[in-house]
Amino acid sequence: MSRIDDLIQKHCPDGVAGRPLGSLGTRNKGTAITASKMKTIGGGGPIRVFAGGQTVADVAEDAIPAKDVVRIPSIIVKSRGHIGFSYYEHPFTHKTELWSYSIDDAGVDQKFVYYYLLTQVEKLQALARATSVKLPQLSVRDTDTLRIPVPPLEVQREIVRVLDKFTQLEAELEAELEARQLQRVALANNFEVAARDRVAQNVIKLGSIASQAIDPVPVVAGQFYNSLGVKWRGEGVLIRKSRDGAEIKATTLYRAQPGQLVYNKMFVVEGSFAIVPEGDEPAAVSNEFPVFNIDRSKVEPLWLLEHLCNPYTLRRIEREVTGTERGTMKSRRRWKSGQFLNFEIDLPPLDEQREIVRVLRASDRLISSLESELAARRKQYEYYRDRLLTFEELTA
């Protein structure tokens, strides 16, 4: 960062003057084009339409009035809910709940303004909440009057160059992480496909390798209980905040011990299975979460978890789920513990199970490493972004 420090010392040693965002260029209003009209028009056009910060469609150029199309790089403002900014360089338009700024002052780098706005999100979010807690919303005046520090153009461009480098590295890591995640899914599916392609060798019921564990815990007012939930897609358990028995409707909970298999009857089709991890605090579940002891002499628990969460297995389970839905309430449907125990699988040899787990866990470790590196890069980027975009204010 010494080059930037040197440039600041050379060009603006006494501080940097600020200017209102609205004075730096043109604010573009949104268009009234509707989602239904976009569906009629169809996609594939050169004009991208944004709504709520998300791309709705790419539409034909003649579908939108020319006055509503932004043709130069602009900063899109998401003004409702979670406040945010996007930088877009191609022709686009946006719905009326958004607006955008096209910086046309020759002495101001638009990307510099965008990076500075990212440092102001928390401040603007607080401002939006002050207007409405239910649906936080910025006004045009809030952003028009926001003061942007404007150092000399050479300083702006050097800061942009450094921050662009950070964002490029982050994008490369994100792409690598996505590729490894897809590879991991493919590996798991390939193991399942290979198993289905061979002649079934050892078809068993889950009841022959698992037994339901029922260890009741009376719920008493004044005692505190750690409640355990199960995430979707085999992503593990969720330890909820400890609660007083007086706050729990159930009269009985059930202990869940490390190494046991647990699943959510109501969301089983979402892959809501988990192996209870080692932990210091004992946890308990409601009767909607059956718990099972696994016979480790016959099955590797992590292999069983992978098998149960595989999309093919989940489709088989879904055919057995009973109950009726009420509107969108799929939770009215359940896969009961008896159905679990009677469910048939083809159990491969134990050494094969362990090899599958070894390969998949190696992939998981790589993904975890990439996630950690990406998180560290993001923190590093935010630190340097905030540092580079903090200036002494020029006093008269």
N, C-alpha and C positions, 0 to 999 in steps of 0.2 A: 504493500500500500504506500510505500515511500514516494513513488512517482506522483500519486494523487496528493499526498501531503505537500510535496514540492510545488505542484501546480497551484494548490490553494494558497500556499505562502507567497507565491509569485503574483497571482492574479487577484486574490481577495483576502489579504491578510487581516483586514479589519472586520470581516464578516460578510454575510450574503444577504442581499435584499430579497424580500418575499413579494409575490404578486398573486392576486386572486386567480384561481383556476379558470374562472369564466372569462378572464381578460387575455388568456393565452391563445385562444383560438375560437372555434365554432362549436357550440353545443347542438347536437343533432337530436331531434325529437323522434319518437317511435311512430310506427305506422299502424293503422287499424286493421291490417290484414288478419283474418281469423284462421284458427287451426283447421276448421272445416273447409275453408276455401283452399288452404294449402294442400289438403288431401285431394281435393278435386283437381287441382293443378298437377299434382304429382311431383316427384322428386327429380333429382339429377341435374337441376339447373345451375347456373353460375352464381346465383345470389343466395347467400346463406342467411337464414332467418334465426335470430336469437330470441328466446323468451325465458324469463326467469333465470338467466345465466346458462341455459342449456340450448343446444342447437335443436330446433324443431324440424327444419327441413331445408333442402337446397331446392330453390324454385326457379322457374323460368324468369328471365329478365323482364319480359313484358307483363308479368303478373303483378308487378309492384310499380307504383308511380316513380318516375325517375327522381323526383325531389326527395323521395324517402330512401334512396339507395346511397350508402356511404361508400365512396370509391377510394379513399385514401386511408392509410393506417389510422386507427382510432382506438380510444380507450372506452370500453363498454362498462357502464356502471350498473351493478345490480343493487337496486335501492330498497328492496323489500325483504323482510325476513333476515337471512344471513347476508350482511353487506359484503360485497366483493367487487373486484375489478378484473377485466380481461383485456388482453391486447390482441387486436386482430388486424391483419395487413391486406386482406382481400375484400372485394366488394361484398357488402352485407347490409342487412336492415335489421330492425329489432322491433319488438312489440312496444306498446305505449307505456308499459310499466318500467321500461328501461330507458336510459338515454346514453349518449356517447359524446366524447369530446375529440375533435380533430384539431391538433395543435398546428397552427399555421404561422406562428411567430418564428421568424428565421433565426432568432437567437435562443430558441428553446428546443431541445431534443425531446421528441414525444416519448421515447422509451424511458428517458430519465424521469419524466413526469409519472409515467406508469409505475416505475419502481418506487418512487417517493410515495405514491398513493397507497401502495401495499403496506407501507410503514404506518399508515393512518387508519387502518381497518378497525382496530380496537376502539380508537377514539370515536370514529364515525358510528360504530355499532352502539356505543353508549349513547351517542346523540340520538340515534334512531329509536332506541328503547325509551328514551325520555318522552318521545312523541306518543308511542303506543307500545305497551308491554306485550299485548296479544299478537300484534303484527308490526314489529319494528319497521319504521320507514323513514328514509331520508327525503328531504325536499330538494328541489332544484337549487334553492337558495343555499342549502347546506354545502353543496359541492361547488357551486359558483363562487362562493365567498371563501372557500378553503384556501389558505395561503400556501403557495408553493415556493420554496427557496429556488432562486434562479442564479446559480454561479455562472461564470463565463462558460461559453459553449465548449471550450477545450476540456474544462473540468467535467462537465456533464458527460461528454462522450467517453472520457477515460473511465468514469464510474460505470457507465453502461457497458463498456467493453469487459470490465472485471465481472460485473453481475451476470452478463450474458454467458460468460465462461462457466460460472457456477450453475446456471440453469441448464446449460448444455450437458454438463456432467451429471446433473440430476436426471435429466431426460434419458441419458444413456443407461443409467442405473435402473430407472423405471422400466425401460425396454428389456433389459437383461432380466430383471425380476419377473416381469410378465412372461418372458420366454421360459424361464425355469419353472414357473407355476404351471404353465401349459404342459411342459415336459413331464412334470410330476403327475398331472392328471392322466396323461397318455401312458405313463409307466403303470400306474394303478389299473387302468382299463385294459392294458395289454396282458397283465397277469390274469385278470378275470377272463378275458377272451380266450387265452391259452387254456385255462382250466375248463371252460365250457366246451372247447373244441375237442378235448380228449373224451374218451369214454369214461363215464362216471365210475370211479373206483371205490369210493367209500362214502356213500350217501348215508347221512345220519340225521337224527333230530337233535336240535340244540339242547333238548332236555338230557341228552346222553353225555354232554360235556359241560353243562351248566345247571346249577340248582338255585332256585330262588331263595334269597336270604331275607328273612323277615325278623327284624330285630326292633320291636316297638319301643318308642320313647314317649312316655306320658308328657303332655304339654301342661305345664304348671305356671300360673301367674307368678312373676317375680324371678323366674329363671330365664336365662337367655339361651337362644338356639341359633346356631349357624346353619342357615338354609342353603341347600345345594340345588343348583339348576344345571341344565345341560344345553350347551350351545348347539347350533345346527352344523351340518356338514362335517361331523366328527371333530370339531375344533376344541373339544374339551369341556370341562365343567366350569360353572360360574358360582363362586361363593358369594352369596348375598350378604348384606349387612346383618349383623347379629340383632335379633329381635326378642323383646320380652314376650313370654308366653301369653300375657294378657292381650297382645296385639295379633295373635295367631288364631284363626277361626277353628282350625282342626284341633281335636282333642288328643290325637296321637300322631307322631312323626316316626320315621324309621331310619335307623343308623345306616350310613353308607361308609364302608371301610375301604382303605387304600387297596387297589388291585381288583376291586369288584367292578363288574360291568353294570352301568345304569343307563336307562333310556327314558325318554318322555313319551308316554302313551299318545299324547295329543298331537305331537309334531314329529312323530317317528318318520313320516315320509320325507321330512326335510333332513334326514340323516342325524337326528338328535340322539346320538349314542355317545358314550364316553367311558373311559376307564378312570375310576376314581384315583387321583394322584396321591402320593405321600403328602402328608400335611401335619402341622402341629395341632390344629384345632379339629376335633371331631365334627362331622357334619351330618345333617339329617335331611330327609326328603319326605314329601307327602306321598300318599298312595297313588299319585299319578306318575310316580317315577319308580318302577320296579327295579330291584337290585338283585344281582346274581353273582354267586361264587363260580369261578371258572376252574375247571380241571386242567391245570397246567401240564400234566403228564400227557395230555392228548391234544391240547390246542395252545398256541401262542396267543395271549389276549390281544396284542396289537394287530395280529393278522386277522383275528375275528372282527375287530373294530373296523379295519379296512374293508373287509368283505361285506359287513353289514351296511357300510356307508357307500358302497359302490352303486352307481345309478341303476344297473341291471337288477341288483338285489332289492333296491328300494322300490323298483317297479313291481317286483314280485310281492313285496310286503304291502304295497298300496292296494293290491287286489284283495287282500285279506282284511284291510281296515274296515271296521264296522261303525255304524252310527249314521246320523244324518247331519247335513250341514244346514246352518241357519244363516242365510244370506252369505256373507263372506267368512263366517265363523267356522273355518275348517277344524278348529279345536274341539268341536262337538264329536269328531270322529276319533276313534282310538284303536290301537293295536294292543290287545290285552296280554297279560303275562302268560296265560295258557297258550295263546297263539304263538308267542315267542318260543316256548318250550317245544311246541309241535312243529316248528318251522324246520324244513329240511335243507341241508347244504351238503355239498360234496367236500369232504374234509381231506386235504392233501396231507402227505407225511409231514411230521413235525419239523424235520430238517428243511423241507421245502418252504414251509410257512416262515421259518426263521430267516431264510435267505431272502424271501420277498420283503419281510420287515426290514432287514438290513439295507437292502437297496433303497427302499422308500424313505427310511430314516436318514440315509446319507443325502438324499435329495432334499429332505426337510431341513437338514442342517445347513445346506448350501443356501436355501431360500431364507432361512433365519439370519444367516450371515449377511445376505444382500439387504434384507429388511433393516438390520442394524446399521449397515453402512449407509443406506439411504436416509435413515433417521438422523444419523450423525451429519451427513452432508447438508440436510435441510436446516439443522440447527446452525451449522457453520455459515450457510448462506444467509440465514436470517440475522445472525450476529453481524456479519460484515455489511449486509445491506443497511441495517439500522445505523451502524457506525459510519458508513460512507455517506449516508444521507442525513446526518445530523450536522448542522452548521451553526456557527455563531451568527446571531442575527446582527445585521448591519444597523448601527445606531446613527441617528442624524448628527 
